[in-house]
Amino acid sequence: MRDMVKAEDVTNRMRAIRVSRGLTLEDVGKKMGKTHSAVSLQERNPLRLSVATLMKYADIYGCEVADFFVPYDYTERV
């Protein structure tokens, strides 16, 4: 049986992908139509996000939603 994904792992992966793309919370907030504070809160609690919102983040970050949930070397996709 596979281990459950931990929220902190998803948080770390979302942040790592964002940073590897050179995006700030403010940049993402503008693209999402949210404040940087809202993006920060969502980044810290990603397992409460809808699939549609995760898809928006993935689109902005240039990755797949699955990348938020599996280990990956994000620097390879920059």
N, C-alpha and C positions, 0 to 999 in steps of 0.2 A: 504494500500500500504506500502511496506517495505521502510525503509529509505535507501538512497544511502550509499554505503561504502565510507568513507572518506580516502583519501590517507594517512593522518597521522595515522589513525588507522591501516592500512595495514603495514605501516612503523614500527609502534610500535610492532605489532604482529610478523613481520619477525625478528626484532631485539631480541625480547623476546624469541622467539623459538631458535634462534642461541645461545644466551647467556645461555639459560637453558640447552643446549647441551654441554656447555663448549667450544664452537668453537669461535675462533677469526676471524677477517676479513681476516687475513693472511691465516689461516687454510682453510677457504672457498675459498679464491682466488686460492690457490694451487689446490684444488679439481675441481674448475671450469675452471682452465687454464687462470685466470685473475689476475690482480694486486689487492692488498687489496684496493687500491683507487677506482678501477672500481666496486668492490663489494660494497664498501661504497656508491658510487653514485647510484648504482642500488637499494640498500637497502633504500635510501632516496627518490627514485622515482619509487616505485614498479609498479605503474599502467601503466607505459610505457614499461613494460617487456612483452615479448612474452609468450605464454602459455608454449612453450618448455623450456624456461629459468626458469619459475616458477616451472616447473616439476623437473628440475635439482636441484633447491634450495630445494624443498620438499624432494627429494631423499637424498640429503646430510644431511638434518636436521632430516630425519626419520619421516616425517609427510605427511599429504595430502595437496595439493594445497589449498583446501577449508579452512584449518586451518589458512591461511594467511588473510582470509576474514571474519572469524566469531570469536566472543569472545570465549576464551578458557583458562583454567588454565594450562599453559604449564608445570608447575612443576609436574603435575600428570603423564606425559609421560616420564619423565627422567628415 
